């Protein structure tokens, strides 16, 4: 007899997107922006796996302030499938709430957990691997991660070390925190390290048992969220702020990795957008004798550049941001300084 698999998609859409200011604002953070196409990041996330997950088996976890925005951008997803967190507590509580919510309906489910703001340039290859990962997780009961085949010694990502080079699924040996460039080069050269994508396939029974062992307070909080509708503020106030990777995955054991060469990027900064959109310039831009200059943002004034190189220009109707790509992580410092100066109209 075959294994019964009920597939659910869980989309994590709670980020504030401070590193994408001034495009990203408090009322409309990164996942709700059209950064890479005419679809928003969250719409692209759901679109690329729509053949695998119908709207009635799609769940979105977001901030309470963004529930209406999610419903506006994903009108096919039932409103009751959009969970609004009153305060962010990182990804472990988010996934725990989603898992407990789904457990009430489909206790044999296999969950696919995807961030709402990643780029995947080869979606068909991703769907093929995702089908394989879901089938493997359902058959074996093992939690499975997507490990991205690295194409450069990236220091901004965590890595997963595996027992042998791909193809997968492969046993996880350990997680490696963001390395320095020397260590990153060594890991890429080894062929046994993959970028940790933050995308997971989780058999519900295995995940819940692991959560109760590793983060019992989060498991208890998630159960309270389901049992006590309307108590979200009180429950979240008592939850720890902890990521799924650190709180659960790194302590779980017996994990598998599916190596993935899918054109993935976490689109964490404007530098990532510049990499993906290097050949695309919006309207009302004139660049003369420039090198490695990317303009981002459809609204705002004309942008003209002459004889400049290695810059990202971000324009909006009220702000123009100019920076070299290597300083893209510092944008959130600007946001904090503006908040300290009381410039809330810009946030």
Phi, psi and omega in degrees: 000136182287162178281129178282123181239122173249111186268130175236141174258130174243118180255124179266116187226043186256000185290157180263341172067037183297330181286357178249016170293142011267358175294315180275126177235169182302326182278345182206083182285181193309316187295346180255015181254155174267082184272328188241346182202193177276005173250150179285168183299316181291324177295318178298320180300313181287321181302316189289345178239017183298332179290342182259333187227108176290161182304326182287352173239036175240131179234136180240131174250123185216181173285149181303328181289346187248007181301313180298322180294319176299313180298324178294318185275337178236067188295339180283339180282127180303140182301325179293351178264012177247110182265124183257115179278129179291336178208144181285133177232026180073188196276336180298309176299325180298310181292324179298315179299313179299316182298316181292323178299314181289325180302327179294338185251319183222083184295344178264014188292155166247124184262135167254118184254120182232132167296153186271002191226033177257155174256137173226108188276347176238074187295327180293320175298322178295315181298321178298313179294324180295318176301317180296317182294319179296316178298318180295315181296320179294320184285322187259341185075013182267137173287135188233136180247154171266120176255124184275128176296116187285142176245008178196160178281075185284130178262355183267357181245153166281159182239158173241124176268136182241168185288330181205162174296161184297183005282171186260184000286147185234147177292137174280134174267310179192166174262144180238125178294170182307120186269169168281174189293327179295312179295324179297318178298317180298317183291318179297319181293333184291333184076002182245018180230137179232151174293140176278111187279342187076016176250131190227149169241119192233110168298127192300317181297317179295315182298315185293320178297321179292320179297317180297330179279319187269323182223068184300328180291328177287319177299317178296320178295320179296320178295321178296324179298325180280322184281335185236074178304137181094354181262019186302317183297315181293319182292313183294329179299333183263356184277146174285156175266107186208141180278158176297321180299306185288316187284329186238300190298316183290348181247003189278310187079158175058040178265159176237151176242137171256104178299138187223119173251087194231013183067043186273146169210140181279356177047052184277341182214174175296335177298321178294317177299319179297321177299315185285325185254028187304327182262002183250122175241138178288177178291164176060047177227133175231118180238127183233122180055048177249160179220125177059050176241125181235130176255130182238136178115121182277335183258153179120185186286169169303146174239124176236135178225137181228124173065030180247162182213155169057056180223151168246129178245124180243122183241144171222173179300332185242354183215141169238126179248131180232129182200153169285150185303326184291348177260011187297332179293342186275357183300323181296335176293324176297317180301315181294321179293322177296320178297318179296329180274000177080018181273056189291338179293342179267355185256000000 
